[in-house]
Every structure is written in C-alpha cells, then in structure tokens.
Amino acid sequence: MILFKPSSPCMKLLRKYTSLILPCFFLLCMLSSCAQSKKMADSTKPLIVFVTGDHEYSGEATLPFIAAELEKNYGFRTKFLKAFPDQNAEENIPGLEALKEADVAVFFLRWRRLPADQIKFIEDYLKSGKPVVGFRTTTHAFNYPKGHALEKWNSFGELVFNAPPGWGGKANHTHYGHKSTTEVSVIATEEKNPLLTGVGNFSAKSWLYKVLPDYPDKGSKWLLMGHSINPDKPDAVDNPVAWTGVNTYGGKFFMTTLGHPEDFSQESFQRLIINAIHWAGGKPVPKNWAGKLEINVPYRGL
C-alpha cells in the first residue's frame, strides 16, 4: 500500500479536488431532492385529458390554449390527444390509454370511427363514473355504419351528455344555418350558479344547435340559452347551449353546443370553460380570474 505524507504534492492535490467535488455532490443531491419533490407535487394535481378530432371547428387548435392556461395559472396537469395524422383522420386518436390516469376527460369530437381497442379506453373511463366535459359536435362524436359492432357509440351524445343521440335522427338534431349567429344569455335562475362566475351575456359565432324538445334529458340543469340571429328556418326557437347533469354511467358532466373557433376569443366563453373544468375536477371555481386569453384561430370549414 502506498502512503502519502500530509505535505506531499499528491495529498495537496487530493485535498484540492475533494474541496471541489464535495460541494458539487451536495448540490446534485439538493437538485435531485427538489426534482423529486416537484414530481410528487405535480402528481397531486388533477389530470385533464383532452380528446379531439373534428373536421370543421379546429378543436385541436383552440383547446391547447385552454390546456396551457390550466397548467400555468390554475394548478392542473393536462395531456392533449388529437386525431392522427390530421383532424380529418376518423379512425385513429393515439394515446387514449392516458384516460386510465385522467381525473377529467374533455371531448371535442365529430363523426369518428375509432377501432375497438381505442373505444375500450373511452368506455372504461366512462364506466368509472369520472366527470366529462363536451363541446359542440360531440353530440355526434361517432358515425359507425348500421350493423357495425360499435354502432351504439353513435349515441355518444345521449349516453354521455344527455344530448341528442347523433345528428338528425329521431331528435331532428340540426342547426339554423351557417350564416346565422347566436345571442347567448345566462338563464335567470342560474345567475348565482358558481359555474357562471364571471360569465355574462355574449354573442357567439356558433350557429345555434337545435336540441329541443326532447333534449337535454330530464334532470339536466340548463345554464345558458341561445337565440338564433338570421336563422335559415322559419320555425327557429331558442335552445339551451350549456347544461350540466349526470350521465348514463353515473358521472357528472358539463356540455356546451358552442365551440366555433371565434367563440374562444370571447372572454365569457373562456371563463365558462375554465369554470367548468374546475367544477368537473372537483376544485372550487376560481374567484380570481387570470385574465382574457388571446385566441385567434380561423374557422376551417368542411
């Protein structure tokens, strides 16, 4: 064994490097501990999983602004899923296994035909009774051909959001024309509903969806009413455009038939969405509003 005298050059060199290495070692330990603490803290935040895929309204472009705001200012984690390779791909939304860990699922879908293995993730989530949030064309989220093994999912709107069971059909679910707009007003009896904190009357670009007279299903609570401006049908009537309730699977939900990309530029609509996701996630609706978001996504059309 080789021994060095305390005053030897080798020992002096060893002491020098030890004095440098030990602080670095302790710093790394502290950073690692901080990273672990942050990871643990993040894991306690509610996880919101967005599931998007619509041909027309650019949900895959508008909702990421909401997701980012939820993470930045409101204490949520988010995961964003979209149709692949683009919004017109009706048979593939990769990553749906994320629903296994979701606390809230947000759907903005239109006429998808997902394979059975992907539908299974959605079905399992719904059967868990966890909360859901839906936008506009999610009333007709799926469009399987008659006789298909998954045809029942064409009634997704009814099963999950107490809405009409698909476009047209027995409910005559339709709208009042692409040249019309909608005046949205708070239903008087719901003015003090926490979900409507900071939400006032506003003009929506969305053409009004007809859901009455049979929907929303009995037991749903109407929040906002829509009045069509310049409708293309002479028998146009006011229809609810936002409501809550409990669905077939026992989960609570928030549904809105609004969702045109220009609606997302409206502060009241932004506030409504943020409030609804807090409510769905079991968190108090925020009293302190972080401020209006700049969302300027153009309407894509069909």
Backbone bond lengths (Angstrom), bond angles and torsions (degrees), N, CA, C in turn:
res aa  C-N    CA-C-N  psi(-1)  N-CA   C-N-CA  omega(-1)  CA-C   N-CA-C  phi
1 M - - - 1.459 - - 1.533 109.79 -
2 I 1.315 114.53 134.85 1.463 118.89 -178.01 1.513 109.31 -95.48
3 L 1.306 118.23 127.42 1.452 123.44 178.97 1.521 109.75 -112.61
4 F 1.342 114.74 143.66 1.461 119.34 178.90 1.529 109.20 -113.19
5 K 1.296 115.42 139.25 1.455 119.83 174.77 1.534 109.38 -68.68
6 P 1.354 117.04 146.02 1.470 119.58 -179.28 1.509 113.47 -53.52
7 S 1.330 116.48 -30.56 1.466 119.16 -177.63 1.516 113.32 -92.50
8 S 1.330 115.52 2.71 1.471 118.50 -176.84 1.528 110.32 -70.69
9 P 1.325 116.74 154.69 1.474 121.01 177.94 1.526 112.37 -57.00
10 C 1.335 116.77 -37.19 1.475 120.39 -178.49 1.524 110.57 -64.64
11 M 1.313 117.52 -43.29 1.455 120.92 -179.72 1.531 111.00 -66.97
12 K 1.329 116.39 -39.66 1.465 119.54 177.45 1.532 110.65 -61.19
13 L 1.346 114.90 -40.48 1.471 119.60 179.59 1.522 110.80 -66.30
14 L 1.333 116.35 -41.20 1.464 121.09 179.74 1.524 111.16 -62.01
15 R 1.364 115.52 -45.07 1.467 119.13 179.34 1.532 110.97 -62.69
16 K 1.328 115.91 -37.33 1.459 120.45 -179.26 1.532 111.29 -62.20
17 Y 1.341 115.57 -48.32 1.464 119.20 -177.65 1.521 112.07 -72.26
18 T 1.354 116.15 -32.64 1.457 119.22 176.94 1.529 110.54 -62.20
19 S 1.331 115.75 -39.85 1.465 120.08 179.81 1.528 111.69 -65.30
20 L 1.335 116.46 -23.33 1.458 120.46 177.14 1.521 111.75 -88.13
21 I 1.325 116.22 -38.39 1.466 121.06 -173.78 1.519 111.54 -72.60
22 L 1.345 117.44 -42.78 1.459 119.86 -175.57 1.528 113.12 -60.43
23 P 1.345 120.07 -45.47 1.472 119.18 176.96 1.527 112.42 -61.00
24 C 1.347 115.54 -38.13 1.471 119.23 178.85 1.524 110.47 -64.73
25 F 1.322 115.92 -39.77 1.460 120.74 179.83 1.529 110.73 -62.89
26 F 1.327 116.03 -45.94 1.460 119.94 -179.88 1.526 111.33 -66.41
27 L 1.339 116.86 -35.52 1.467 120.62 177.74 1.523 110.70 -63.91
28 L 1.351 115.24 -43.68 1.466 119.45 178.42 1.522 110.84 -61.83
29 C 1.325 116.98 -39.74 1.461 120.64 178.85 1.534 110.83 -62.90
30 M 1.331 115.58 -41.99 1.458 119.95 179.77 1.529 111.23 -65.06
31 L 1.341 116.31 -43.03 1.461 120.42 179.37 1.520 111.13 -64.06
32 S 1.325 115.96 -40.82 1.453 120.55 178.71 1.519 110.90 -63.59
33 S 1.319 116.29 -41.32 1.457 121.23 179.11 1.525 110.96 -64.54
34 C 1.337 116.21 -42.12 1.467 121.05 178.47 1.528 110.69 -62.92
35 A 1.338 115.46 -41.78 1.465 120.15 -179.51 1.527 110.51 -63.79
36 Q 1.340 116.59 -41.14 1.458 121.07 178.68 1.516 110.61 -65.08
37 S 1.337 116.48 -41.54 1.465 120.88 179.77 1.521 110.97 -63.49
38 K 1.353 116.13 -42.11 1.463 120.44 179.30 1.527 110.66 -64.57
39 K 1.353 115.08 -40.53 1.458 119.59 179.99 1.520 110.47 -62.80
40 M 1.344 115.80 -42.36 1.453 119.99 179.17 1.524 111.04 -66.12
41 A 1.336 116.36 -40.40 1.474 120.37 178.74 1.519 110.69 -64.78
42 D 1.328 117.18 -42.46 1.463 121.41 179.25 1.523 111.21 -62.13
43 S 1.322 116.25 -36.59 1.464 120.01 -175.98 1.521 112.14 -67.74
44 T 1.337 117.26 -17.37 1.462 120.46 178.15 1.523 112.04 -86.57
45 K 1.325 117.99 -11.24 1.458 120.93 178.85 1.530 109.71 -75.74
46 P 1.329 118.44 140.46 1.466 120.05 177.45 1.533 111.12 -59.30
47 L 1.334 115.52 139.46 1.468 121.59 179.39 1.523 109.68 -100.41
48 I 1.315 116.07 120.78 1.462 122.88 177.43 1.529 107.94 -103.60
49 V 1.323 117.50 121.30 1.461 121.43 178.79 1.529 108.58 -107.59
50 F 1.330 115.85 118.89 1.458 122.71 178.29 1.524 109.08 -93.17
51 V 1.329 116.04 129.17 1.465 121.87 -179.82 1.523 107.41 -120.25
52 T 1.336 117.15 111.01 1.465 120.41 -172.42 1.527 111.91 -126.37
53 G 1.321 113.71 153.77 1.456 121.83 176.37 1.515 109.22 168.85
54 D 1.334 117.56 90.02 1.459 121.14 176.96 1.521 108.55 -137.46
55 H 1.314 115.88 146.46 1.460 120.51 -174.87 1.524 113.04 -75.01
56 E 1.333 116.16 -24.87 1.463 119.90 -160.26 1.523 115.73 -113.53
57 Y 1.329 118.20 -41.60 1.464 120.50 -162.88 1.532 115.57 -104.47
58 S 1.324 117.55 4.88 1.473 121.21 174.30 1.525 113.88 60.72
59 G 1.320 116.16 38.58 1.458 119.51 176.51 1.517 112.86 -58.74
60 E 1.337 115.46 -29.75 1.467 119.62 179.57 1.520 111.90 -72.45
61 A 1.354 117.22 -10.99 1.466 121.67 179.44 1.526 112.51 -107.21
62 T 1.339 117.86 -29.99 1.460 120.37 -178.74 1.531 112.34 -84.34
63 L 1.316 116.87 -44.03 1.462 119.58 -174.06 1.529 114.39 -67.49
64 P 1.346 120.69 -25.97 1.473 118.01 174.13 1.530 113.60 -58.54
65 F 1.340 117.89 -29.02 1.464 119.88 175.61 1.532 110.16 -64.52
66 I 1.319 115.73 -40.15 1.462 120.52 178.36 1.521 110.06 -66.61
67 A 1.334 116.41 -43.80 1.464 120.66 179.88 1.522 111.09 -59.69
68 A 1.323 116.16 -45.06 1.464 120.27 -179.49 1.524 111.36 -63.32
69 E 1.331 116.58 -39.11 1.460 120.47 178.92 1.526 111.92 -66.79
70 L 1.320 116.48 -38.60 1.462 120.54 178.18 1.527 111.12 -62.06
71 E 1.322 116.41 -38.12 1.468 120.44 179.34 1.529 111.30 -74.70
72 K 1.313 116.29 -41.53 1.466 120.45 -173.85 1.523 112.69 -71.13
73 N 1.329 116.63 -43.34 1.467 119.27 -168.90 1.527 116.31 -120.15
74 Y 1.338 117.86 -7.93 1.462 117.50 -171.04 1.530 115.13 -128.94
75 G 1.317 118.41 9.64 1.456 120.10 170.22 1.512 116.45 74.69
76 F 1.324 117.45 33.12 1.467 122.01 175.92 1.524 110.33 -113.16
77 R 1.310 115.39 157.13 1.469 122.31 162.83 1.526 107.00 -101.38
78 T 1.324 117.69 149.36 1.458 120.41 177.99 1.529 110.88 -136.47
79 K 1.309 114.06 154.20 1.466 121.23 171.18 1.509 106.76 -136.63
80 F 1.334 116.58 132.67 1.466 120.76 -172.57 1.525 110.17 -114.38
81 L 1.321 115.57 122.60 1.464 122.08 179.27 1.530 109.30 -115.94
82 K 1.327 116.24 142.88 1.460 119.71 178.86 1.517 110.63 -147.16
83 A 1.328 114.17 159.62 1.458 120.58 -179.72 1.522 110.14 -59.06
84 F 1.320 115.21 144.85 1.469 120.74 -178.69 1.526 109.32 -127.82
85 P 1.364 116.73 137.20 1.468 127.86 8.81 1.524 114.97 -85.06
86 D 1.349 118.17 -11.93 1.461 120.45 176.62 1.523 108.48 -150.69
87 Q 1.328 115.91 -177.81 1.466 120.54 -174.00 1.522 113.17 -64.19
88 N 1.326 117.90 -19.91 1.463 120.92 -179.37 1.526 113.14 -85.90
89 A 1.319 117.11 -5.89 1.463 121.25 178.39 1.531 108.35 -76.97
90 E 1.306 116.87 109.10 1.462 121.20 -170.91 1.528 113.77 -89.60
91 E 1.325 117.93 -8.07 1.454 119.61 -169.80 1.523 114.68 -118.98
92 N 1.334 117.28 16.51 1.461 118.47 -178.83 1.527 112.08 -157.15
93 I 1.329 115.96 118.57 1.470 122.59 168.87 1.523 106.13 -126.68
94 P 1.324 117.85 94.37 1.470 120.52 -177.07 1.528 111.99 -64.51
95 G 1.325 115.82 149.38 1.457 120.92 172.00 1.510 116.18 91.74
96 L 1.340 118.24 10.19 1.460 120.49 -176.46 1.531 113.35 -64.73
97 E 1.325 116.88 -13.37 1.469 119.28 175.15 1.528 111.53 -61.65
98 A 1.346 116.77 -17.39 1.466 120.55 177.14 1.525 111.55 -60.78
99 L 1.327 117.22 -22.76 1.462 120.76 179.30 1.527 112.25 -63.31
100 K 1.318 116.98 -19.67 1.469 120.17 177.56 1.525 111.30 -61.14
101 E 1.336 116.27 -31.65 1.470 121.31 -176.68 1.522 112.70 -104.07
102 A 1.334 117.78 -1.96 1.465 121.17 -173.21 1.518 112.25 -70.70
103 D 1.325 115.41 145.11 1.457 121.92 170.82 1.528 110.54 -96.56
104 V 1.325 116.53 -29.30 1.461 122.92 175.36 1.523 107.96 -141.63
105 A 1.327 116.62 136.30 1.467 121.30 174.13 1.525 108.50 -109.76
106 V 1.340 115.56 131.89 1.464 122.10 179.57 1.527 107.47 -114.94
107 F 1.323 116.37 123.92 1.467 121.08 -176.13 1.529 111.17 -114.76
108 F 1.337 115.51 130.49 1.461 122.11 167.91 1.529 105.08 -135.02
109 L 1.338 114.91 90.00 1.463 121.65 -172.88 1.521 110.55 -125.73
110 R 1.318 115.48 158.92 1.462 121.42 174.73 1.522 109.59 -151.91
111 W 1.327 115.56 118.18 1.461 123.81 171.70 1.537 113.86 46.39
112 R 1.310 115.39 55.23 1.472 120.67 174.71 1.534 109.88 -87.75
113 R 1.320 115.35 159.94 1.473 122.90 172.63 1.538 107.74 -135.15
114 L 1.300 115.17 65.69 1.461 120.35 -176.44 1.522 110.47 -70.10
115 P 1.330 117.29 150.62 1.465 120.66 177.23 1.531 110.78 -69.31
116 A 1.319 115.57 162.56 1.464 121.68 -174.52 1.521 112.60 -58.54
117 D 1.348 117.27 -37.05 1.467 118.48 -177.44 1.526 111.58 -67.61
118 Q 1.351 117.52 -30.69 1.460 120.24 177.03 1.531 111.20 -78.04
119 I 1.316 116.72 -39.91 1.466 120.78 176.62 1.524 110.28 -59.55
120 K 1.323 116.90 -33.89 1.470 120.87 -178.67 1.528 111.18 -59.06
121 F 1.318 117.98 -39.46 1.469 120.57 178.18 1.529 110.68 -62.82
122 I 1.347 116.69 -40.90 1.459 121.10 178.41 1.527 110.14 -67.07
123 E 1.304 116.14 -45.39 1.464 120.26 -179.31 1.528 111.54 -61.71
124 D 1.322 116.96 -44.15 1.465 120.42 179.60 1.520 111.00 -62.01
125 Y 1.336 116.22 -39.94 1.458 119.34 178.03 1.527 110.14 -62.36
126 L 1.322 116.92 -47.73 1.458 120.59 -178.49 1.527 111.42 -61.88
127 K 1.322 116.30 -41.19 1.468 120.24 -179.52 1.524 112.24 -66.18
128 S 1.325 116.82 -19.14 1.463 119.83 177.36 1.527 111.62 -72.36
129 G 1.332 116.92 -14.63 1.454 121.34 -179.20 1.517 113.97 78.47
130 K 1.330 116.86 12.72 1.461 120.08 179.22 1.537 110.21 -75.10
131 P 1.337 116.94 160.28 1.471 121.02 -174.10 1.521 113.95 -74.13
132 V 1.330 114.17 155.39 1.463 121.69 -179.75 1.522 110.01 -136.51
133 V 1.328 114.56 153.15 1.468 123.05 175.65 1.525 106.81 -129.02
134 G 1.328 117.35 138.19 1.459 120.04 -177.57 1.519 113.05 -134.00
135 F 1.336 114.93 150.31 1.458 122.31 179.51 1.526 111.13 -123.34
136 R 1.281 115.58 138.02 1.453 129.65 165.54 1.538 115.44 34.87
137 T 1.335 116.91 -98.27 1.472 121.04 -173.16 1.525 113.01 -70.99
138 T 1.322 117.42 0.27 1.455 119.59 176.04 1.521 110.79 -67.02
139 T 1.346 117.76 -13.36 1.470 119.68 171.56 1.526 110.56 -62.73
140 H 1.324 116.51 -25.34 1.460 121.25 176.13 1.536 108.98 -129.67
141 A 1.323 113.59 60.43 1.457 121.28 -173.92 1.519 113.39 -67.24
142 F 1.337 116.73 -33.43 1.469 120.42 -174.61 1.522 111.16 -126.19
143 N 1.320 114.91 155.01 1.467 120.40 -175.01 1.533 110.18 -147.21
144 Y 1.333 115.18 65.54 1.462 119.71 178.52 1.529 109.92 -82.10
145 P 1.331 117.83 147.17 1.469 119.95 179.71 1.526 111.94 -66.80
146 K 1.306 115.76 155.64 1.464 121.52 -179.62 1.522 110.25 -57.12
147 G 1.315 115.78 132.86 1.452 120.85 179.54 1.520 114.20 89.87
148 H 1.332 117.28 -6.84 1.465 121.16 179.56 1.529 109.58 -67.11
149 A 1.317 116.83 148.13 1.465 121.56 -179.24 1.518 112.67 -59.90
150 L 1.350 117.33 -24.48 1.466 121.28 -178.28 1.536 112.23 -106.44
151 E 1.320 117.06 17.50 1.464 121.24 -174.81 1.530 112.74 -58.39
152 K 1.325 117.48 -30.19 1.466 119.29 -177.55 1.532 111.71 -59.53
153 W 1.360 117.04 -24.52 1.457 120.35 -178.13 1.521 112.79 -72.92
154 N 1.354 116.42 -9.40 1.463 119.22 172.54 1.539 110.60 -63.17
155 S 1.331 116.25 -19.35 1.470 121.56 177.92 1.526 111.80 -95.63
156 F 1.325 116.87 24.02 1.462 122.23 -178.32 1.529 111.78 -50.85
157 G 1.327 116.44 -43.72 1.461 120.44 -179.04 1.517 112.26 -56.87
158 E 1.316 116.38 -43.12 1.460 121.07 -179.66 1.526 111.54 -73.49
159 L 1.321 116.85 -42.81 1.460 121.60 -177.30 1.526 112.42 -64.75
160 V 1.333 116.69 -36.44 1.465 121.28 -168.08 1.520 112.85 -109.21
161 F 1.347 118.12 -28.81 1.462 120.34 -172.82 1.534 114.20 -129.04
162 N 1.334 117.63 14.92 1.466 121.15 -179.29 1.527 111.65 52.98
163 A 1.334 115.90 30.74 1.463 123.57 -177.19 1.534 109.04 -106.64
164 P 1.328 118.07 174.30 1.462 119.32 177.45 1.530 112.06 -55.76
165 P 1.330 116.51 148.21 1.476 120.96 -177.21 1.529 112.54 -84.22
166 G 1.324 115.97 61.90 1.461 119.98 -179.86 1.514 112.05 103.09
167 W 1.329 114.85 171.03 1.467 121.64 -176.16 1.522 109.93 -75.59
168 G 1.351 116.78 142.49 1.458 120.62 179.65 1.514 110.49 67.71
169 G 1.335 116.06 -127.63 1.453 122.21 173.79 1.511 114.20 60.45
170 K 1.342 114.65 -159.04 1.467 120.43 -174.29 1.521 112.50 -62.70
171 A 1.332 117.08 -26.31 1.472 120.54 -178.95 1.517 112.42 -87.12
172 N 1.335 117.14 -5.65 1.468 121.22 -175.07 1.521 110.91 49.50
173 H 1.315 114.63 46.16 1.477 120.88 -179.31 1.524 108.50 -71.35
174 T 1.338 115.86 118.35 1.468 120.60 -175.36 1.529 108.63 -151.50
175 H 1.337 116.82 -169.56 1.464 120.22 174.46 1.520 108.95 -135.69
176 Y 1.347 115.69 178.86 1.455 120.49 -172.99 1.523 113.53 -106.80
177 G 1.333 116.54 29.65 1.450 120.02 169.72 1.513 114.94 100.55
178 H 1.344 115.99 140.66 1.461 122.39 -176.20 1.528 114.11 -68.73
179 K 1.328 116.24 -13.36 1.468 118.80 178.30 1.526 111.95 -93.30
180 S 1.316 116.67 -1.92 1.461 120.57 -179.79 1.521 110.40 -93.55
181 T 1.312 115.17 164.25 1.469 122.35 173.25 1.527 107.26 -130.23
182 T 1.327 116.32 -179.00 1.461 119.73 -175.82 1.517 110.80 -134.52
183 E 1.326 115.84 128.65 1.457 121.74 171.30 1.525 107.71 -90.23
184 V 1.324 116.19 120.46 1.462 121.93 -175.31 1.518 109.53 -104.19
185 S 1.326 116.28 131.66 1.469 120.14 179.47 1.526 110.20 -132.80
186 V 1.319 114.39 148.24 1.460 121.00 176.66 1.525 108.74 -73.21
187 I 1.322 116.77 130.11 1.461 120.78 176.86 1.534 108.10 -68.02
188 A 1.324 115.77 129.03 1.469 122.05 -168.76 1.526 112.93 -53.95
189 T 1.317 117.54 -40.05 1.464 120.45 -177.13 1.524 112.69 -71.08
190 E 1.336 117.49 -11.28 1.469 121.40 -177.26 1.529 112.56 -110.41
191 E 1.317 117.49 11.61 1.466 120.71 -176.01 1.527 112.76 -57.46
192 K 1.336 117.45 -31.04 1.460 121.00 -178.38 1.533 112.55 -98.47
193 N 1.304 116.74 7.82 1.466 120.49 177.65 1.529 108.69 -65.58
194 P 1.341 119.04 126.73 1.471 120.82 -179.79 1.523 113.53 -53.75
195 L 1.321 116.98 -31.12 1.465 120.03 178.95 1.526 112.06 -60.33
196 L 1.311 116.25 -24.26 1.470 120.50 -176.72 1.527 112.28 -101.84
197 T 1.320 116.92 16.20 1.459 120.63 175.74 1.528 110.38 -56.80
198 G 1.320 116.34 122.69 1.465 120.26 178.84 1.512 114.92 76.96
199 V 1.335 117.56 4.23 1.468 121.48 -179.37 1.523 109.29 -100.31
200 G 1.324 116.08 123.34 1.457 121.07 177.13 1.517 110.73 -115.80
201 N 1.314 116.73 -176.07 1.460 121.16 175.20 1.529 109.03 -67.97
202 F 1.330 116.83 144.50 1.462 119.57 179.82 1.524 110.69 -154.80
203 S 1.324 115.44 164.42 1.471 122.24 177.25 1.518 109.01 -96.73
204 A 1.320 115.92 127.66 1.468 121.33 -179.26 1.520 110.08 -109.69
205 K 1.310 115.46 142.80 1.457 120.52 176.37 1.527 111.52 -74.70
206 S 1.321 116.33 -25.25 1.470 120.59 179.19 1.521 110.61 -56.05
207 W 1.323 116.47 131.05 1.455 119.40 170.50 1.525 106.99 -74.14
208 L 1.314 115.06 141.06 1.455 121.44 -170.31 1.527 111.95 -66.31
209 Y 1.322 115.43 131.57 1.464 121.74 174.16 1.527 109.64 -85.53
210 K 1.322 115.33 135.95 1.466 121.35 174.09 1.527 108.38 -88.43
211 V 1.327 115.95 118.56 1.467 120.75 176.26 1.526 111.30 -121.38
212 L 1.321 117.12 -24.25 1.461 121.88 177.98 1.530 110.48 -72.15
213 P 1.334 119.00 157.96 1.471 126.50 9.22 1.538 114.63 -94.19
214 D 1.312 118.03 -10.46 1.466 119.58 -170.70 1.526 114.47 -92.04
215 Y 1.321 116.98 -12.02 1.467 120.83 -178.28 1.527 108.47 -134.48
216 P 1.322 118.76 155.01 1.459 128.68 -1.47 1.529 111.83 -62.01
217 D 1.339 115.44 150.13 1.455 121.11 -178.42 1.523 111.57 -55.83
218 K 1.326 114.56 155.14 1.464 121.78 176.99 1.531 110.22 -52.86
219 G 1.313 115.82 136.78 1.456 120.02 -179.20 1.511 113.18 100.72
220 S 1.332 117.35 -14.40 1.461 120.90 176.67 1.529 109.48 -76.16
221 K 1.316 116.11 148.22 1.466 121.09 178.31 1.520 109.27 -105.29
222 W 1.327 116.64 116.21 1.459 121.24 179.62 1.526 109.46 -77.87
223 L 1.335 115.94 136.34 1.457 121.60 -178.97 1.525 113.14 -111.94
224 L 1.329 115.51 -45.43 1.464 121.53 -176.29 1.520 109.69 -127.52
225 M 1.347 115.62 143.90 1.460 121.39 178.27 1.521 109.65 -114.07
226 G 1.324 115.95 142.52 1.452 121.11 178.96 1.520 112.00 -112.87
227 H 1.322 115.92 138.39 1.462 122.78 176.62 1.521 108.16 -120.78
228 S 1.323 117.34 122.37 1.464 122.14 -176.08 1.523 111.53 -76.13
229 I 1.343 115.55 131.68 1.463 122.31 174.82 1.529 107.85 -106.11
230 N 1.336 116.21 125.74 1.455 122.73 -178.48 1.540 112.19 61.82
231 P 1.340 117.88 50.32 1.467 120.15 179.54 1.518 111.73 -69.41
232 D 1.335 115.38 155.51 1.463 119.56 179.09 1.525 112.21 -93.90
233 K 1.332 116.84 6.19 1.465 121.37 179.18 1.521 108.95 -126.35
234 P 1.331 117.83 131.37 1.471 120.54 -175.64 1.521 113.49 -68.15
235 D 1.329 117.17 -20.81 1.463 120.27 -177.11 1.528 112.26 -97.89
236 A 1.337 117.06 22.21 1.470 120.64 -178.69 1.526 110.48 -60.13
237 V 1.328 114.72 136.35 1.469 120.73 177.37 1.524 108.75 -129.10
238 D 1.317 115.97 160.69 1.455 120.33 175.53 1.525 109.72 -64.75
239 N 1.338 115.35 144.10 1.461 121.21 -179.75 1.522 109.76 -136.80
240 P 1.327 117.83 146.36 1.469 119.03 174.09 1.524 110.48 -63.95
241 V 1.331 116.56 143.33 1.468 120.93 179.90 1.528 112.29 -119.52
242 A 1.334 116.55 -3.16 1.469 120.28 174.82 1.521 108.45 -154.35
243 W 1.337 115.04 135.31 1.462 119.54 179.55 1.529 109.91 -155.93
244 T 1.326 114.87 163.52 1.465 121.58 175.97 1.517 108.57 -124.58
245 G 1.324 115.18 169.56 1.457 119.36 177.98 1.512 111.03 171.92
246 V 1.313 114.44 -168.19 1.470 122.56 175.86 1.517 107.29 -118.63
247 N 1.328 116.46 131.51 1.460 119.90 -173.87 1.536 113.11 -92.24
248 T 1.319 114.80 -176.57 1.459 122.52 -177.79 1.522 112.44 -55.99
249 Y 1.331 116.62 -29.13 1.463 121.49 -175.76 1.526 112.90 -93.06
250 G 1.333 116.70 2.12 1.454 120.40 179.18 1.514 114.36 86.65
251 G 1.333 117.30 6.30 1.462 121.28 179.36 1.517 111.07 -94.08
252 K 1.335 116.24 146.04 1.459 118.84 176.30 1.528 109.24 -79.19
253 F 1.319 115.70 152.88 1.465 119.68 -177.94 1.513 111.11 -143.59
254 F 1.333 114.41 157.95 1.460 123.65 166.42 1.523 106.70 -123.45
255 M 1.327 116.61 132.57 1.460 121.23 -179.66 1.511 110.18 -132.23
256 T 1.341 116.55 137.09 1.458 121.44 170.51 1.520 109.63 -132.55
257 T 1.328 115.62 138.43 1.469 119.92 175.56 1.528 111.47 -89.30
258 L 1.324 117.20 5.10 1.460 121.36 170.91 1.526 108.67 -83.31
259 G 1.335 116.59 168.59 1.454 119.05 179.47 1.520 114.51 150.64
260 H 1.335 117.72 4.78 1.465 120.32 170.07 1.533 107.50 -56.49
261 P 1.336 119.25 141.66 1.472 119.03 -176.14 1.524 114.05 -56.17
262 E 1.331 117.39 -30.84 1.468 119.11 179.02 1.537 111.84 -71.07
263 D 1.338 117.45 -22.53 1.468 119.93 175.34 1.527 110.57 -60.99
264 F 1.332 115.86 -33.24 1.464 120.86 -176.06 1.530 112.52 -69.59
265 S 1.322 117.33 -12.15 1.460 119.69 176.49 1.529 111.58 -84.52
266 Q 1.341 116.30 -9.56 1.454 121.65 -179.27 1.533 109.89 -83.58
267 E 1.318 116.32 125.88 1.469 119.56 -177.02 1.524 112.09 -61.97
268 S 1.319 117.56 -38.47 1.467 119.51 179.19 1.526 111.59 -63.36
269 F 1.318 116.19 -37.31 1.470 119.08 177.92 1.520 110.64 -69.19
270 Q 1.326 117.67 -40.81 1.465 120.99 176.07 1.524 110.37 -58.84
271 R 1.327 115.44 -45.80 1.470 120.41 -179.32 1.524 110.34 -62.72
272 L 1.318 116.79 -41.36 1.466 121.57 178.46 1.522 111.39 -57.73
273 I 1.327 116.65 -44.83 1.461 120.70 -177.97 1.531 111.04 -67.14
274 I 1.325 116.40 -46.94 1.471 120.24 179.03 1.524 110.08 -59.78
275 N 1.336 116.59 -44.08 1.465 120.65 177.86 1.521 111.55 -60.17
276 A 1.328 115.45 -45.63 1.468 120.39 -176.22 1.518 111.61 -63.18
277 I 1.312 117.19 -38.46 1.469 119.68 -179.21 1.525 110.35 -72.35
278 H 1.329 118.00 -36.14 1.462 119.73 172.10 1.529 110.34 -59.55
279 W 1.314 115.68 -49.59 1.469 121.36 -179.50 1.526 111.02 -58.18
280 A 1.320 115.69 -46.31 1.461 119.87 -179.54 1.526 111.22 -64.87
281 G 1.333 116.34 -36.62 1.459 120.95 -178.15 1.510 114.48 -82.82
282 G 1.335 117.04 4.70 1.452 120.40 177.22 1.515 114.52 76.62
283 K 1.334 116.64 19.43 1.459 120.94 177.84 1.522 109.36 -108.08
284 P 1.330 118.30 148.65 1.471 120.04 177.58 1.532 110.56 -60.27
285 V 1.309 115.34 141.65 1.465 119.77 174.87 1.530 108.17 -60.91
286 P 1.344 117.76 131.00 1.478 119.57 -174.68 1.525 112.62 -65.20
287 K 1.323 115.48 130.89 1.460 120.12 175.03 1.522 110.44 -80.37
288 N 1.328 115.25 -30.85 1.463 120.14 -179.90 1.526 109.95 -98.75
289 W 1.308 114.92 113.79 1.464 121.98 -177.92 1.527 109.08 -86.94
290 A 1.333 116.73 127.74 1.466 120.34 -176.92 1.526 112.72 -72.84
291 G 1.329 117.19 -13.37 1.463 119.70 176.64 1.517 112.89 118.97
292 K 1.323 115.19 159.79 1.456 121.93 -178.26 1.525 111.27 -64.36
293 L 1.334 114.96 141.80 1.464 121.63 177.28 1.522 109.56 -93.79
294 E 1.315 115.75 146.79 1.459 120.53 173.79 1.525 108.48 -90.86
295 I 1.310 115.97 99.49 1.466 121.83 179.71 1.519 107.93 -120.73
296 N 1.292 116.27 113.61 1.477 121.24 -178.30 1.522 109.35 -132.09
297 V 1.312 115.12 77.36 1.477 121.61 180.00 1.520 107.99 -105.80
298 P 1.322 117.99 126.16 1.472 119.77 -177.84 1.533 112.12 -73.51
299 Y 1.316 115.61 152.84 1.472 121.33 174.95 1.520 108.97 -72.47
300 R 1.312 115.92 127.36 1.459 121.32 -175.90 1.519 112.08 -85.25
301 G 1.330 116.80 -38.52 1.450 119.92 -175.27 1.507 111.96 75.60
302 L 1.322 115.39 -178.03 1.461 120.42 -178.20 1.527 111.35 -98.32
